Amino acid sequence: MEKHKKVLLITPPYHSGVVEAAGTWLNLGFVYIAGSLRKAGYDVEYYDAMSYFHGYDEIRKRIETSKPHVVATTAITATINDCIEVCKLSKKINPAIITILGNVHSTFCWEEVLKEHRQSVDYVVRGEGELTLPELLDCHFSGGDSSKVKGIAFWKEGAPVATVPREYIQDLDTLAGAWDLVDWGIYTYRPKPGSVLAIVNSSRGCNQYCSFCSQQLFWDRKWRAKSPEKFVAELEHIHTRYGVNAAMIADETPTLDRDRWEKILDLLIERSMDIELFMETRVKDIVRDKDILWRYRKAGVVHIYVGVESTNPETLEKYGKDVSVEESRQAIELINGEDIISETSFVLGMPYETKESIAHTLELAKYYSPDMAFFLAITPWPYATIYKELEPYIVTKDYSKYNLIEPVVKPEKMTIDELRDELNKATRLFYMDKFSKLKGMTSFKRDYMISVMKLLMEHSYIASQIRSVQGAMPEEIRQFIANHAESFSPVP
């Protein structure tokens, strides 16, 4: 088989005003897939159309210039429509281009994708792609039998078919990221001026039962981890080689194994890299680690997200969240106690939701006192455990709206517009309360929150809500913010 076929990895040009509010984020999955493809002998280009904010004209020009043999893109539910358009465009430019879809939505909805778009999509990669994609391309270009490749789906003899699932990669230390393909100049974290932002991971998987989430399904509730040495060495490499000074740890639960996590913290403290780290973890792990949270901070962790999701015990049970209201409050209090930015979210809009229940959630959100909180609309991924229960209340099947912002589930006692208004109102009132307390914060948190307010006003889906917060603030607070905004320094 002729090697050196060219593969163009393209992120879809989708934006909802959520993640781009805080910065520009690279696609970590493509970094590792590119590494695996190169190891297998393919020429690879990583084209982050999403982060460039490119539209279809620019994407067309890139495909025409690149002349790839293969175009692969990556689809979560909200981006699937744009991913299909990328595939259609590729086929229009050159029908011989092999088009491939991967990621969560494609993994679970492969049959729907292939039935509706078989003229545009040649293959679906189901699950992890680092081993599957090179093997699939080797098979395709050598004229082999694709049905023998594990972890894919394709159209065969008049119907969509899926091969047996591929086993999960057990030794994550064997994966090499193609970090040199990243255009580092476009990736930045807005609250940290001059930052170079990376996405990294130290583990893969999630062993939780959250009924509304895709991750525990995608990973089949399995969890695997890189060695502490491998993870920290990789972080040090991109820090030294590419100037990365801010990094999001993308793991669902990096702290699951406390002994391993402590070793990571020790290595980070020992290396003393000038990198600010942001992470997500479980409420229970924060409570468990209350005696070593100071080491989180010393290791460079400045921002922690924990998923509270609801203040209603009945809803928490429906969501499959194994956490109590008091544990959530304790976790946020512990994070705040170490001068680490605390963030959480509340998923609202279940069929029994009312204006009163949202107002109650808001008051408890204030009681929890995270630095940042987001009031999100329940989004029933078509493959999620909770989907069947919510299906009678779904008002649209336009997947581009399945982004946690635009309500797609109508409560029995509210209209969609009323739900949207109440979520916006909760956001406005939460931040009004938070920004009225700026004077009582540490200098690090105060400066951070002022920067956050500025970026939310200018870049986020809740911009109008945050602007209205500023307008409703007492003159003393507005002046305080104005006096400190120009001198913002994110250094702890």
MINUTOR-900338 format. One record per residue (C-alpha): residue in one letter; residue number from 0; x, y, z. Coordinates in nm, 2 decimals, decimal comma, always signed. Layout:
N
- A;NUM;X;Y;Z
...
***
This chain:
492
- M;0;+0,00;+0,00;+0,00
- E;1;+0,12;+0,35;-0,09
- K;2;+0,19;+0,54;+0,23
- H;3;+0,21;+0,92;+0,27
- K;4;-0,16;+0,96;+0,20
- K;5;-0,27;+1,30;+0,34
- V;6;-0,53;+1,32;+0,62
- L;7;-0,69;+1,66;+0,70
- L;8;-0,84;+1,68;+1,05
- I;9;-1,10;+1,95;+1,06
- T;10;-1,29;+2,08;+1,36
- P;11;-1,65;+2,20;+1,27
- P;12;-1,72;+2,57;+1,26
- Y;13;-1,97;+2,57;+1,54
- H;14;-2,01;+2,84;+1,81
- S;15;-2,26;+2,88;+2,09
- G;16;-2,10;+3,14;+2,31
- V;17;-2,00;+2,90;+2,59
- V;18;-1,64;+2,78;+2,58
- E;19;-1,52;+3,06;+2,36
- A;20;-1,62;+3,31;+2,63
- A;21;-1,32;+3,21;+2,84
- G;22;-1,07;+3,16;+2,56
- T;23;-0,97;+2,96;+2,25
- W;24;-0,93;+2,58;+2,30
- L;25;-0,75;+2,33;+2,10
- N;26;-0,90;+1,98;+2,02
- L;27;-0,69;+1,74;+2,23
- G;28;-0,84;+1,43;+2,06
- F;29;-0,70;+1,54;+1,72
- V;30;-0,36;+1,61;+1,87
- Y;31;-0,33;+1,24;+1,97
- I;32;-0,50;+1,10;+1,66
- A;33;-0,26;+1,31;+1,45
- G;34;+0,03;+1,15;+1,64
- S;35;-0,10;+0,80;+1,58
- L;36;-0,15;+0,87;+1,21
- R;37;+0,20;+1,00;+1,16
- K;38;+0,34;+0,70;+1,34
- A;39;+0,15;+0,49;+1,09
- G;40;+0,31;+0,67;+0,79
- Y;41;+0,04;+0,93;+0,70
- D;42;+0,09;+1,30;+0,63
- V;43;-0,14;+1,49;+0,87
- E;44;-0,27;+1,84;+0,89
- Y;45;-0,46;+1,97;+1,19
- Y;46;-0,70;+2,25;+1,09
- D;47;-0,89;+2,40;+1,38
- A;48;-1,16;+2,58;+1,18
- M;49;-1,36;+2,63;+1,50
- S;50;-1,08;+2,81;+1,68
- Y;51;-0,99;+3,02;+1,38
- F;52;-1,36;+3,12;+1,36
- H;53;-1,35;+3,02;+0,99
- G;54;-1,66;+2,98;+0,79
- Y;55;-1,73;+2,74;+0,49
- D;56;-1,55;+2,97;+0,24
- E;57;-1,23;+2,94;+0,43
- I;58;-1,28;+2,57;+0,49
- R;59;-1,34;+2,52;+0,12
- K;60;-1,01;+2,70;+0,04
- R;61;-0,82;+2,50;+0,29
- I;62;-0,94;+2,17;+0,15
- E;63;-0,87;+2,28;-0,21
- T;64;-0,52;+2,39;-0,11
- S;65;-0,44;+2,09;+0,11
- K;66;-0,57;+1,83;-0,15
- P;67;-0,62;+1,56;+0,12
- H;68;-0,70;+1,20;+0,05
- V;69;-0,90;+1,19;+0,38
- V;70;-1,11;+1,45;+0,57
- A;71;-1,19;+1,35;+0,93
- T;72;-1,40;+1,56;+1,16
- T;73;-1,53;+1,53;+1,52
- A;74;-1,89;+1,55;+1,63
- I;75;-2,06;+1,61;+1,96
- T;76;-2,44;+1,64;+1,93
- A;77;-2,44;+2,02;+1,90
- T;78;-2,18;+2,01;+1,62
- I;79;-2,31;+1,72;+1,41
- N;80;-2,49;+1,93;+1,16
- D;81;-2,17;+2,13;+1,09
- C;82;-1,97;+1,81;+1,07
- I;83;-2,20;+1,67;+0,80
- E;84;-2,16;+2,00;+0,61
- V;85;-1,78;+1,96;+0,62
- C;86;-1,82;+1,61;+0,48
- K;87;-2,06;+1,73;+0,21
- L;88;-1,82;+2,01;+0,12
- S;89;-1,53;+1,77;+0,09
- K;90;-1,72;+1,54;-0,14
- K;91;-1,83;+1,84;-0,35
- I;92;-1,47;+1,95;-0,39
- N;93;-1,35;+1,60;-0,47
- P;94;-1,58;+1,30;-0,46
- A;95;-1,27;+1,08;-0,41
- I;96;-1,20;+1,23;-0,07
- I;97;-1,27;+0,97;+0,21
- T;98;-1,48;+1,13;+0,48
- I;99;-1,48;+1,01;+0,84
- L;100;-1,68;+1,11;+1,15
- G;101;-1,58;+1,04;+1,51
- N;102;-1,65;+1,14;+1,87
- V;103;-1,95;+1,09;+2,10
- H;104;-2,25;+1,16;+1,87
- S;105;-2,11;+0,96;+1,59
- T;106;-2,03;+0,67;+1,82
- F;107;-2,39;+0,63;+1,94
- C;108;-2,59;+0,77;+1,64
- W;109;-2,39;+0,60;+1,36
- E;110;-2,70;+0,43;+1,22
- E;111;-2,89;+0,76;+1,19
- V;112;-2,59;+0,94;+1,05
- L;113;-2,53;+0,68;+0,78
- K;114;-2,90;+0,64;+0,68
- E;115;-2,94;+1,01;+0,64
- H;116;-2,60;+1,11;+0,50
- R;117;-2,44;+0,80;+0,34
- Q;118;-2,36;+1,00;+0,02
- S;119;-2,14;+1,23;+0,24
- V;120;-2,00;+1,01;+0,51
- D;121;-1,79;+0,71;+0,42
- Y;122;-1,70;+0,59;+0,77
- V;123;-1,78;+0,64;+1,14
- V;124;-1,51;+0,58;+1,40
- R;125;-1,68;+0,46;+1,72
- G;126;-1,49;+0,52;+2,04
- E;127;-1,12;+0,60;+2,07
- G;128;-0,97;+0,68;+1,73
- E;129;-0,59;+0,65;+1,78
- L;130;-0,58;+0,28;+1,69
- T;131;-0,89;+0,26;+1,48
- L;132;-0,83;+0,53;+1,23
- P;133;-0,48;+0,42;+1,11
- E;134;-0,60;+0,06;+1,08
- L;135;-0,91;+0,17;+0,89
- L;136;-0,71;+0,38;+0,65
- D;137;-0,46;+0,10;+0,60
- C;138;-0,74;-0,14;+0,52
- H;139;-0,92;+0,10;+0,29
- F;140;-0,62;+0,21;+0,08
- S;141;-0,50;-0,15;+0,05
- G;142;-0,84;-0,27;-0,07
- G;143;-0,90;-0,48;+0,24
- D;144;-1,22;-0,59;+0,41
- S;145;-1,34;-0,30;+0,63
- S;146;-1,57;-0,53;+0,82
- K;147;-1,26;-0,67;+0,99
- V;148;-1,17;-0,34;+1,14
- K;149;-1,29;-0,30;+1,50
- G;150;-1,48;+0,01;+1,61
- I;151;-1,62;+0,14;+1,29
- A;152;-1,95;+0,18;+1,10
- F;153;-2,01;+0,22;+0,73
- W;154;-2,27;+0,15;+0,46
- K;155;-2,26;-0,20;+0,32
- E;156;-2,50;-0,38;+0,08
- G;157;-2,78;-0,13;+0,13
- A;158;-2,77;-0,09;+0,50
- P;159;-2,55;+0,07;+0,78
- V;160;-2,34;-0,18;+0,96
- A;161;-2,12;-0,16;+1,27
- T;162;-1,82;-0,38;+1,34
- V;163;-1,74;-0,52;+1,69
- P;164;-1,63;-0,25;+1,94
- R;165;-1,26;-0,19;+1,98
- E;166;-1,11;-0,25;+2,32
- Y;167;-1,01;+0,06;+2,51
- I;168;-0,64;+0,16;+2,50
- Q;169;-0,50;+0,03;+2,83
- D;170;-0,16;+0,20;+2,83
- L;171;-0,21;+0,57;+2,77
- D;172;+0,16;+0,63;+2,81
- T;173;+0,21;+0,48;+2,46
- L;174;+0,02;+0,77;+2,30
- A;175;+0,22;+1,06;+2,15
- G;176;+0,07;+1,39;+2,08
- A;177;+0,16;+1,58;+1,76
- W;178;+0,20;+1,90;+1,96
- D;179;+0,42;+2,05;+1,68
- L;180;+0,11;+2,07;+1,45
- V;181;-0,07;+2,31;+1,69
- D;182;-0,08;+2,68;+1,59
- W;183;-0,01;+2,79;+1,95
- G;184;-0,05;+3,16;+1,87
- I;185;-0,43;+3,13;+1,86
- Y;186;-0,49;+2,95;+2,19
- T;187;-0,52;+3,18;+2,48
- Y;188;-0,71;+3,20;+2,82
- R;189;-0,87;+3,54;+2,83
- P;190;-0,85;+3,60;+3,21
- K;191;-0,47;+3,57;+3,18
- P;192;-0,33;+3,83;+2,94
- G;193;-0,04;+3,70;+2,73
- S;194;-0,13;+3,33;+2,80
- V;195;-0,06;+3,03;+2,58
- L;196;-0,33;+2,78;+2,66
- A;197;-0,32;+2,40;+2,62
- I;198;-0,57;+2,13;+2,68
- V;199;-0,41;+1,82;+2,85
- N;200;-0,53;+1,50;+3,01
- S;201;-0,39;+1,27;+3,27
- S;202;-0,66;+1,00;+3,24
- R;203;-0,95;+0,89;+3,03
- G;204;-1,29;+0,77;+3,14
- C;205;-1,56;+0,82;+3,40
- N;206;-1,71;+0,57;+3,64
- Q;207;-2,01;+0,78;+3,74
- Y;208;-2,38;+0,73;+3,66
- C;209;-2,49;+1,08;+3,56
- S;210;-2,81;+1,01;+3,35
- F;211;-2,78;+1,32;+3,14
- C;212;-2,42;+1,29;+3,05
- S;213;-2,24;+1,13;+2,76
- Q;214;-1,90;+1,06;+2,92
- Q;215;-1,99;+0,76;+3,13
- L;216;-2,16;+0,61;+2,83
- F;217;-1,87;+0,68;+2,59
- W;218;-1,61;+0,53;+2,82
- D;219;-1,84;+0,25;+2,94
- R;220;-1,78;+0,36;+3,30
- K;221;-1,42;+0,26;+3,27
- W;222;-1,12;+0,47;+3,38
- R;223;-0,76;+0,45;+3,28
- A;224;-0,47;+0,68;+3,37
- K;225;-0,13;+0,79;+3,24
- S;226;+0,15;+0,75;+3,48
- P;227;+0,22;+1,06;+3,69
- E;228;+0,57;+1,08;+3,53
- K;229;+0,43;+1,07;+3,18
- F;230;+0,17;+1,33;+3,24
- V;231;+0,40;+1,58;+3,41
- A;232;+0,67;+1,52;+3,15
- E;233;+0,43;+1,60;+2,87
- L;234;+0,31;+1,91;+3,04
- E;235;+0,67;+2,02;+3,10
- H;236;+0,75;+1,96;+2,73
- I;237;+0,48;+2,18;+2,60
- H;238;+0,57;+2,44;+2,86
- T;239;+0,93;+2,45;+2,77
- R;240;+0,90;+2,40;+2,39
- Y;241;+0,59;+2,60;+2,31
- G;242;+0,56;+2,85;+2,60
- V;243;+0,24;+2,71;+2,74
- N;244;+0,16;+2,89;+3,07
- A;245;-0,20;+2,79;+3,12
- A;246;-0,35;+2,45;+3,08
- M;247;-0,69;+2,29;+3,12
- I;248;-0,68;+1,93;+3,26
- A;249;-0,96;+1,78;+3,05
- D;250;-1,01;+1,46;+3,25
- E;251;-1,36;+1,39;+3,39
- T;252;-1,20;+1,27;+3,72
- P;253;-0,82;+1,33;+3,74
- T;254;-0,83;+1,28;+4,11
- L;255;-1,00;+0,94;+4,12
- D;256;-0,69;+0,76;+4,25
- R;257;-0,57;+0,96;+4,54
- D;258;-0,22;+0,81;+4,55
- R;259;-0,16;+0,87;+4,19
- W;260;-0,30;+1,23;+4,21
- E;261;-0,07;+1,30;+4,51
- K;262;+0,23;+1,19;+4,30
- I;263;+0,12;+1,42;+4,02
- L;264;+0,10;+1,71;+4,27
- D;265;+0,44;+1,63;+4,41
- L;266;+0,60;+1,62;+4,07
- L;267;+0,43;+1,95;+3,97
- I;268;+0,55;+2,11;+4,29
- E;269;+0,90;+1,97;+4,24
- R;270;+0,92;+2,09;+3,87
- S;271;+0,79;+2,43;+3,98
- M;272;+0,66;+2,52;+3,63
- D;273;+0,50;+2,86;+3,58
- I;274;+0,17;+2,71;+3,46
- E;275;-0,17;+2,79;+3,59
- L;276;-0,39;+2,48;+3,59
- F;277;-0,77;+2,46;+3,56
- M;278;-0,95;+2,13;+3,63
- E;279;-1,28;+1,95;+3,69
- T;280;-1,33;+1,69;+3,95
- R;281;-1,59;+1,53;+4,18
- V;282;-1,73;+1,69;+4,49
- K;283;-1,65;+1,38;+4,69
- D;284;-1,28;+1,39;+4,58
- I;285;-1,25;+1,75;+4,70
- V;286;-1,40;+1,66;+5,04
- R;287;-1,18;+1,36;+5,06
- D;288;-0,87;+1,57;+4,98
- K;289;-0,94;+1,85;+5,23
- D;290;-0,61;+1,78;+5,40
- I;291;-0,40;+1,82;+5,08
- L;292;-0,59;+2,09;+4,90
- W;293;-0,31;+2,33;+4,98
- R;294;-0,09;+2,11;+4,76
- Y;295;-0,34;+2,16;+4,47
- R;296;-0,27;+2,53;+4,50
- K;297;+0,10;+2,50;+4,54
- A;298;+0,11;+2,27;+4,23
- G;299;-0,05;+2,55;+4,02
- V;300;-0,42;+2,47;+4,03
- V;301;-0,60;+2,80;+4,03
- H;302;-0,95;+2,70;+3,91
- I;303;-1,16;+2,40;+3,99
- Y;304;-1,50;+2,31;+3,85
- V;305;-1,72;+2,07;+4,04
- G;306;-2,06;+1,95;+3,91
- V;307;-2,33;+2,03;+4,16
- E;308;-2,60;+2,02;+3,90
- S;309;-2,90;+2,05;+4,13
- T;310;-3,01;+2,16;+4,48
- N;311;-3,31;+1,93;+4,48
- P;312;-3,24;+1,58;+4,62
- E;313;-3,51;+1,43;+4,40
- T;314;-3,35;+1,58;+4,09
- L;315;-3,01;+1,47;+4,20
- E;316;-3,14;+1,11;+4,22
- K;317;-3,29;+1,14;+3,87
- Y;318;-2,95;+1,27;+3,75
- G;319;-2,77;+0,98;+3,90
- K;320;-2,56;+1,22;+4,11
- D;321;-2,41;+1,04;+4,42
- V;322;-2,37;+1,36;+4,62
- S;323;-2,56;+1,55;+4,88
- V;324;-2,64;+1,92;+4,90
- E;325;-2,42;+1,96;+5,20
- E;326;-2,13;+1,78;+5,04
- S;327;-2,15;+2,02;+4,75
- R;328;-2,14;+2,32;+4,97
- Q;329;-1,85;+2,18;+5,17
- A;330;-1,65;+2,11;+4,85
- I;331;-1,70;+2,47;+4,73
- E;332;-1,61;+2,61;+5,07
- L;333;-1,29;+2,40;+5,08
- I;334;-1,19;+2,53;+4,73
- N;335;-1,26;+2,88;+4,83
- G;336;-1,05;+2,84;+5,15
- E;337;-0,74;+2,77;+4,94
- D;338;-0,79;+3,09;+4,73
- I;339;-0,87;+2,87;+4,43
- I;340;-1,15;+2,99;+4,19
- S;341;-1,45;+2,77;+4,24
- E;342;-1,70;+2,71;+3,96
- T;343;-2,01;+2,50;+3,93
- S;344;-2,32;+2,46;+3,72
- F;345;-2,69;+2,38;+3,78
- V;346;-2,88;+2,18;+3,52
- L;347;-3,24;+2,31;+3,52
- G;348;-3,56;+2,26;+3,31
- M;349;-3,68;+1,92;+3,40
- P;350;-4,06;+1,86;+3,32
- Y;351;-4,15;+1,95;+3,68
- E;352;-3,95;+2,27;+3,68
- T;353;-4,12;+2,59;+3,79
- K;354;-4,02;+2,96;+3,83
- E;355;-4,03;+2,90;+4,20
- S;356;-3,80;+2,60;+4,19
- I;357;-3,55;+2,79;+3,98
- A;358;-3,56;+3,08;+4,23
- H;359;-3,50;+2,83;+4,50
- T;360;-3,19;+2,69;+4,32
- L;361;-3,06;+3,05;+4,28
- E;362;-3,08;+3,11;+4,65
- L;363;-2,90;+2,79;+4,73
- A;364;-2,64;+2,87;+4,46
- K;365;-2,57;+3,19;+4,66
- Y;366;-2,56;+2,98;+4,98
- Y;367;-2,30;+2,75;+4,82
- S;368;-2,10;+3,07;+4,72
- P;369;-1,90;+2,95;+4,42
- D;370;-1,71;+3,22;+4,25
- M;371;-1,87;+3,13;+3,92
- A;372;-2,20;+2,95;+3,85
- F;373;-2,39;+2,87;+3,53
- F;374;-2,76;+2,79;+3,51
- L;375;-2,79;+2,54;+3,22
- A;376;-3,08;+2,39;+3,03
- I;377;-3,12;+2,02;+3,06
- T;378;-3,01;+1,87;+2,73
- P;379;-3,13;+1,52;+2,64
- W;380;-2,86;+1,37;+2,42
- P;381;-3,04;+1,11;+2,20
- Y;382;-2,82;+0,84;+2,35
- A;383;-2,84;+0,95;+2,72
- T;384;-3,00;+0,74;+2,99
- I;385;-3,25;+1,01;+3,07
- Y;386;-3,36;+1,06;+2,70
- K;387;-3,66;+0,83;+2,71
- E;388;-3,80;+1,01;+3,02
- L;389;-3,76;+1,35;+2,86
- E;390;-3,86;+1,26;+2,50
- P;391;-4,23;+1,36;+2,54
- Y;392;-4,12;+1,71;+2,64
- I;393;-3,86;+1,77;+2,37
- V;394;-3,97;+2,06;+2,14
- T;395;-3,70;+2,04;+1,87
- K;396;-3,48;+1,78;+1,71
- D;397;-3,25;+2,04;+1,57
- Y;398;-2,92;+1,91;+1,72
- S;399;-2,75;+2,25;+1,68
- K;400;-2,96;+2,37;+1,98
- Y;401;-2,84;+2,09;+2,20
- N;402;-2,58;+2,30;+2,37
- L;403;-2,70;+2,34;+2,73
- I;404;-2,79;+2,71;+2,66
- E;405;-3,10;+2,69;+2,44
- P;406;-3,38;+2,50;+2,62
- V;407;-3,51;+2,21;+2,42
- V;408;-3,72;+2,05;+2,69
- K;409;-4,05;+2,22;+2,78
- P;410;-4,15;+2,20;+3,15
- E;411;-4,52;+2,12;+3,22
- K;412;-4,58;+2,46;+3,38
- M;413;-4,36;+2,68;+3,18
- T;414;-4,31;+2,78;+2,82
- I;415;-3,97;+2,75;+2,65
- D;416;-3,94;+3,13;+2,65
- E;417;-4,03;+3,15;+3,02
- L;418;-3,76;+2,89;+3,10
- R;419;-3,50;+3,08;+2,90
- D;420;-3,59;+3,40;+3,08
- E;421;-3,57;+3,24;+3,42
- L;422;-3,23;+3,09;+3,35
- N;423;-3,11;+3,43;+3,23
- K;424;-3,26;+3,59;+3,54
- A;425;-3,09;+3,35;+3,77
- T;426;-2,76;+3,43;+3,60
- R;427;-2,81;+3,80;+3,63
- L;428;-2,91;+3,78;+4,00
- F;429;-2,63;+3,54;+4,09
- Y;430;-2,36;+3,77;+3,94
- M;431;-2,52;+4,08;+4,08
- D;432;-2,48;+3,92;+4,43
- K;433;-2,13;+3,80;+4,35
- F;434;-1,99;+4,13;+4,22
- S;435;-2,14;+4,32;+4,51
- K;436;-1,90;+4,12;+4,73
- L;437;-1,58;+4,20;+4,54
- K;438;-1,43;+4,41;+4,82
- G;439;-1,43;+4,11;+5,06
- M;440;-1,24;+3,89;+4,82
- T;441;-0,86;+3,83;+4,82
- S;442;-0,68;+4,04;+4,56
- F;443;-0,63;+3,73;+4,34
- K;444;-1,00;+3,64;+4,33
- R;445;-1,11;+4,01;+4,30
- D;446;-0,89;+4,07;+4,00
- Y;447;-0,99;+3,74;+3,85
- M;448;-1,36;+3,81;+3,89
- I;449;-1,32;+4,16;+3,74
- S;450;-1,15;+4,00;+3,44
- V;451;-1,42;+3,73;+3,42
- M;452;-1,69;+4,00;+3,42
- K;453;-1,52;+4,18;+3,14
- L;454;-1,49;+3,87;+2,92
- L;455;-1,85;+3,76;+2,99
- M;456;-1,97;+4,10;+2,89
- E;457;-1,78;+4,10;+2,57
- H;458;-1,77;+3,74;+2,45
- S;459;-2,03;+3,51;+2,61
- Y;460;-2,38;+3,40;+2,55
- I;461;-2,48;+3,57;+2,87
- A;462;-2,32;+3,90;+2,77
- S;463;-2,65;+4,10;+2,79
- Q;464;-2,72;+3,95;+3,14
- I;465;-2,38;+4,05;+3,27
- R;466;-2,41;+4,40;+3,12
- S;467;-2,74;+4,44;+3,30
- V;468;-2,58;+4,33;+3,62
- Q;469;-2,32;+4,61;+3,59
- G;470;-2,59;+4,86;+3,52
- A;471;-2,78;+4,76;+3,83
- M;472;-2,49;+4,78;+4,06
- P;473;-2,45;+5,06;+4,31
- E;474;-2,22;+5,34;+4,18
- E;475;-1,96;+5,26;+4,45
- I;476;-1,92;+4,91;+4,32
- R;477;-1,91;+5,01;+3,95
- Q;478;-1,64;+5,27;+4,03
- F;479;-1,45;+5,00;+4,23
- I;480;-1,45;+4,77;+3,93
- A;481;-1,35;+5,05;+3,69
- N;482;-1,06;+5,15;+3,91
- H;483;-0,93;+4,79;+3,93
- A;484;-1,00;+4,66;+3,58
- E;485;-0,70;+4,83;+3,42
- S;486;-0,46;+4,70;+3,68
- F;487;-0,57;+4,34;+3,65
- S;488;-0,30;+4,09;+3,71
- P;489;-0,38;+3,72;+3,71
- V;490;-0,07;+3,61;+3,90
- P;491;-0,18;+3,46;+4,24
***
